[in-house]
Amino acid sequence: MKIFWLHSLLLSSIFFWANSAAATTDRAAVAGVLTTDVEATGSASTNSGSGLSSGVLGYIELSSPTYLRVGAVLAERKFELDSNGLSNELRSFYLEAPISYLHMFNEKIGWFAGGRLGIKLNEEDCTFNGQSCPGSDLNTLIYGVEAGAHFLFGPRFGLEASYLLGLSEIASDVDFRGGLIFNGFYIF
């Protein structure tokens, strides 16, 4: 868990300093939970899991009331895979980059849609009686399309809720179907 928060702090610092020179209208620190929905394409069975996420988002004004929503988020992806009598809970960390179009209906409520790309940072090694655990060969890249709602509750605090439709495999013979993402954010 310490590595998760250390990565988040590092990621936030890098994004903040790199983004400060850009024409970003607002920056936000985000933290929340997400689910990882998977489906085995072979004879294995799967169970979805949930994990934590944190990072930063930037909102670049295109023309009022539309924005380009970009970010860098550290996401903990978990799921369970059962194959040939072996069960394995897989846990990995991905650096995910959401890039989406945000349209605000008014000052408090908006919607967004776009893509999300994740790059695997690490995964837990797993062996059982000298054999690799099922699904322990996680892919380096995952990607999908995301759509959600943006709610601002005060001048600086808000929530985002979205659905991510996965379009890739997360491991050999395991499709990444997506998941739900719930984040609180603080605009700084």
N, C-alpha and C positions, 0 to 999 in steps of 0.2 A: 504494500500500500504506500510505503514511503516513496518508492520509485515513481508511482503514479503522480503524486503531488509535486515531486521534484521536477519531473518532465513538464507538468503543467506550468509551474513557475518559470522554467526556462523558456518554454514555448510562448507564454504570455509576454515575457520580456523581449524576445526576438521580434515578435509580431508588432509590439508597441513601438519599438524603435524604428523598425523598417517602415512601418505605416505612418509614422509621424511626418515624414516628408511628403506623403501623398495628399491628395485633396479629399481626405476622409472627412465627412460631415460629423460622424459620431463613432466612438469606439465603445465596445461593451465587453466586460468580463462575463463569461457564462459558466454555469455549473448545473449539472442535473443528472438524470438517469436515462438509460436507453435499453431497449431490448434488442436481442439478436435472434431473428427467426431464420432457421435453416431447415433444409429438407434433403435427406439422403437420396441419391439417385440409384444406389445399388440396394443390397439386401439389409443394410444397416437401418437402425431407427434413430431418431433425433428428438431432443427436447430443447426448446428455446431457453435462453437465459437472459439475465439483466446485469448491467454494470453501470459504472459511473462515467461521467464525462466532464471535462472542463477545458476552457480555452478562452479565446478572444474572437470577437467579430468586429468587422468594420462596415459602416454603412456609408457608401459613397453616393451622394446625390446626383442623379442623372438629370432629372427635371422634376420639380415638385409636382406631385407627391410620390415619385418613383425613385428607387435607390438600387444600387448594386450591393448585395449583401455578401461579403466574403469573410473568410475566417480560417483559423487554425485551431482544431479541437483535438485533444487527447481523449480517445474513446477506449474504454475497457470492454472488449467483446467476449462474452461467455456463452457457451452452449454445451450440451451433453450429447455424446454419440455412443450407441451400443452396437457392437458388431462382433459376431462369432463368439458370443458369451463374454466378451470384454466390454467394460463400460469405462468411459473416459469423459471427465469434465474438462473442456478446453477453455483456457483463459489466455487472452493475448491483448496487446495494446497496439492500437492503430493511431497514427497521426492523420486526421481526416480534414479535408479542405472543402467546406461547403461554398459553392458559388451559385447565387440565386438572384432572381429579380424580386424586389420587395415593392409592393404597392400599398400605400396607406390610404384607407378610406377617409379617415379623419386623423386628428393628432394622437389618438389612442389605439386604434385598431387597424390592422393590415393583414395581408396575406403574402406568402412568398412561395416561389417554385424555382427549381433549378437542379443542378447536379451535385454530387458528393463523391469525392475520391478519397480512399483510405490507403495509407502505406503502412505495412506492418513494421513495428519497431522491435517487438520481441514476443516470444511465446514461451510457455513453460515446457521443458523437456519431459517426455513421458515414456517410460519403458515398463513392461510387465513381463516377468520371467524371460528377460533378454529380448523381447519383441517390442517394436514400437507400438504405442497405443493407437487404436483406430482414430483417424482424423488428425494425427499429430503433425501432418505435413501441410500446415496452413499456407495459403497463397500470400505472396508479397503484396498484391494489390486487390482491393475490393472497390466496387463502385456501384452507383445507383442514382435514381432520381428522387428528389425530396420535395414535398409540398406541405405547407403548414400555415399556422396562424401566429400573429405577433400582437401581443397585448401590452400596453404601457399603462401601469397603475399609478404612477406618480411622475415627477419630473425626471427621475433616474432609474426607477425599478420597473421590471416587467417580466413577462413569461412568454415563452414560445413553445408551441406544441406542433409536432410534425410527424409525418409518416414517410419513411424511407423505403422505396421499392428497390430491392437489390437486383442487380443485373449480371452478377458474376458468380463464380464459385468461390467459396471461402476455403475449401480444402478439396482434395481429390474426391470425386463422387459426392460432394456435399455442396448444394446450391445455397448461396446467400440470398434469402428471400426478402430481407430488409428488417424493419422493426419500427417501433415507436420511439420518439425522442421528446423528452420534456426537460426544458431548461429554464432556469431563472437567470435574469441578466441584470447587470448594473452598468449604466452608461457613465463613462468618465471622460 
